[in-house]
């Protein structure tokens, strides 16, 4: 099947793509942390590395930025010069968009996801602030095609409000939060003013896989591959917490994006929440909600996916206005260089309207992207 030409004649939008950070992304760090900022090194066995010296963390950027390499070569040591330049060069990135038929990308970090679990909140904030400033300059190259999502530190609810307002003033159209805030969890009323400002400023909130301890650090049974498969659990736990904790009762217009978690699981997930709420909320003394949990999912939660073929199989159980396709470039789960083929495959059998919603319109509406 080929896509109807009207579906993406203006180009698709990737709702989840990535920056592949270099040392330059953190050069503007608070001087108090200059001696600890991430450094670029080369390791003979692991290739290009971003090193966080105080934790002895060495992130293999070649394993993260795999665009253009076959899966059996992902772990080969790659020099910095061999990494795809579109991971950090905006002009190279726009060229890749043209090659793949992509009109715009929503951009998340790579190393930044690892930093979300760093134990030093002050160091995290310094890194995030430096990265956000770098990201703003990157996106200024073409602000309608490069949609950067900055990371907030969530050191405190009051500071989060300041950070959110600053991100909005810098021209960003949404924010990413770490999987775990420093103080109370995200369903606590202490964040209500923050959520209200997100709504008032029109800033959707994103949670990305691999930013929670239960999505990256949990022990698994059996094959090491299981670790890769269960990464969506961390985000599912956040969504359940926010829905069952009444966040969307209090903030019905708040929009949350569940990033790189696929979408085929959503219908059964909604059923499990509704079942638990109907049968067990009384003896487990769970708070009453104004609507069923599934209603909040359909109204307030977006999900992104790349090549999840189950989406077309379960589309009747999805609110297709809250599902967004993505390339995940330049990561190992990405669709490059076959994005056009993947778009056709994952939307096979859908109507032209459904294809357009998933591949373009939902993201354009959420982020205010003008289709030129």
C-alpha angles and dihedrals in degrees: 000000000000125000117257104259091231091059097071106004086128092045134266124270122230107217092194123036130138148232113228098215125225128191088268091069089071103035091103092060123140104280089235088070099037093112091053102042117124111278130204114234137158122237119195092221101036103027122210109026135184104206127203098198102195091058097033088235115156114187113200102222091188089064090049098043101050100146111146096016128105117246093248088060098048094104096046111119107258126192120231090250090056096057115105106268092217088075091074109004112084095204091051088048093055089051091054090050090055091047092052099041093250119147097188142356133212103222127215129176128257107200086032089069090057091047090057088077096046108126096221106081093189092054090047091053092050091051094045093048092051092046092048091054090049090047092053091056091046092053093045086075087077113351094189095054101033108058107182122199111206123209120240118209096218090209089153136349092248093050090045089060090053092047091049093051090048092051090051091049089052089058099255116148101208142001138234120222126203114251091249125038118214097245129022120359121265096266092061116111090234086083095053094101089050092051090048091054091049088057095043092051094042092239114150115211121232132202115191128202117258093036096097130072091230090052100049111013103044117116115245134200124239126354120026086237088075088072090061093048098051096053091107093065095081092058093043088056092052092049093049091048094051095044097044091039091062098245092138093044086060095038109028094170096052112119120206125188119211099205127210093350098118120233112236091091094059101090094053091042090055090050092052092051093048092046093050092046095049097044107028112026093093101053090037091049095231118170120263118252130208092229137022114276092247090058091060091048091054093045104038111022128079122190129197128209139174115196101354100145091186090074092078090046095055102029091125089067094049133079094232090198087070099048121092131186122225142185097213087211125209097013130101093254090053130120099227126156093014102049095129092054092046092050090054093046100049093047097043111140094017124123120255089254092052092047092050092049095053098038101040125341101064093054092041091054096043095050101030093244113173112223104220 
